[in-house]
Amino acid sequence: MSKVVLITGCSTGIGRDLAQRLTQLGYTVVATARKTETMDDLECALKLPLDVTQSDSVNNAVAQTFSQFGQIDFLVNNAGYAIRGALEEIPDEQTQQVFDVNVFGVLRMIRAVAPHMREQKAGRIINISSIGGKLSTPANGTYSATKFALEALNDALRLELSPFGIHVISIEPGAIKTQFDETAQSHGRDILSNKKSPYQPLYQKSDEFAESMRQQEPGPDVVSKVVQRAIESSNPKPRYLAGVAFPSNLVIMYLRDLVWDMALKRMFTFVPQKEIQ
Ligand SMILES: NC(=O)c1ccc[n+]([C@@H]2O[C@H](COP(=O)([O-])OP(=O)(O)OC[C@H]3O[C@@H](n4cnc5c(N)ncnc54)[C@H](OP(=O)(O)O)[C@@H]3O)[C@@H](O)[C@H]2O)c1
């Protein structure tokens, strides 16, 4: 049997594109999504319901995969979303929800799959992180906090699991054209549209910046190709950038603190709006 790949968040975007690509390449793909009808047109080996915030849902999906195929060679933790807004203005409940998907969701998946991979003495866990896990920007700090957390988990897990023959790999995409931006805006809608917010000028700058990025965003296939490399490499790297163009890649790798703070100050310095009663 061909290698088995379990992917979370296949309803749209990167997860969906990856499920299609790997299926075409002959992998046994187990595509998962919260709503299975969103995957009706995918031709994967198995399609399962999976909400990464629900332990029962995670455990059921992993158990069904093992009972059908007896192995999981690659786990791709892709499900994730962002919320826009200044840290002060995002309610705790929404912050907790995004951590529940982007960080605890990944942990739930790993706890369910790693024991089987340890028994197999082989496997790769591929976590879709972000350049937001390297660089934190105003009005995007909550999302970045989740991806920084994921980067920290990756770095520890890589060494914890390598003695068992398991590779842990972080994929760090730049801005990619998917549902992601719309979801981020919709989660922050009440915050971003509050005309009384002292952060309103920041939200406008952030919006303009997002709009300019949208013009140049590559499609999700750019990320899928990098995940394929991470899967097929005989000696995978701990992390791969995906769709991160020069000079951001240079900044991330070499010049981060120095250049990053200077660039952010130029882009996001704003005069707070007076409190409106
Ligand atoms: N697009 C970008 O610019 C970008 C850049 C860097 C990193 N990323 C990362 O790439 C990954 C995929 O994002 P995308 O760009 O493909 O965005 P997307 O099109 O919005 O896809 C996000 C996926 O996550 C799923 N999801 C959300 N909450 C979930 C939950 N509780 N349980 C299971 N699935 C859940 C969504 O399912 P529903 O349809 O059910 O909501 C959807 O399938 C994310 O981890 C994101 O942080 C994206």
The ligand as a Gaussian input file, in Angstrom:
#p B3LYP/6-31G(d) Opt

LIG

0 1
 N       -3.337000      31.808000       3.706000
 C       -2.332000      32.379000       4.310000
 O       -1.970000      33.545000       4.007000
 C       -1.536000      31.614000       5.344000
 C       -0.245000      32.077000       5.656000
 C        0.494000      31.401000       6.609000
 C       -0.026000      30.288000       7.228000
 N       -1.286000      29.844000       6.927000
 C       -1.785000      28.666000       7.642000
 O       -2.209000      27.702000       6.706000
 C       -3.198000      26.865000       7.301000
 C       -4.346000      26.707000       6.324000
 O       -4.927000      27.967000       6.083000
 P       -5.514000      28.394000       4.651000
 O       -4.708000      29.533000       4.166000
 O       -5.692000      27.215000       3.806000
 O       -6.917000      29.010000       5.107000
 P       -8.408000      28.503000       4.905000
 O       -8.706000      28.370000       3.455000
 O       -9.242000      29.424000       5.712000
 O       -8.426000      27.044000       5.551000
 C       -8.411000      26.845000       6.934000
 C       -8.874000      25.434000       7.237000
 O       -8.825000      25.229000       8.660000
 C      -10.055000      24.604000       9.023000
 N      -10.423000      24.748000      10.432000
 C      -10.644000      25.876000      11.144000
 N      -11.039000      25.553000      12.399000
 C      -11.037000      24.191000      12.462000
 C      -11.341000      23.245000      13.474000
 N      -11.750000      23.603000      14.698000
 N      -11.218000      21.905000      13.190000
 C      -10.833000      21.504000      11.952000
 N      -10.564000      22.349000      10.950000
 C      -10.660000      23.673000      11.209000
 C      -11.079000      25.262000       8.110000
 O      -12.275000      24.509000       8.143000
 P      -13.743000      25.180000       8.054000
 O      -14.001000      25.370000       6.587000
 O      -14.639000      24.174000       8.692000
 O      -13.687000      26.469000       8.812000
 C      -10.318000      25.191000       6.789000
 O      -10.418000      23.917000       6.252000
 C       -3.570000      27.529000       8.621000
 O       -2.944000      26.858000       9.689000
 C       -3.020000      28.937000       8.484000
 O       -2.691000      29.489000       9.737000
 C       -2.038000      30.487000       5.984000

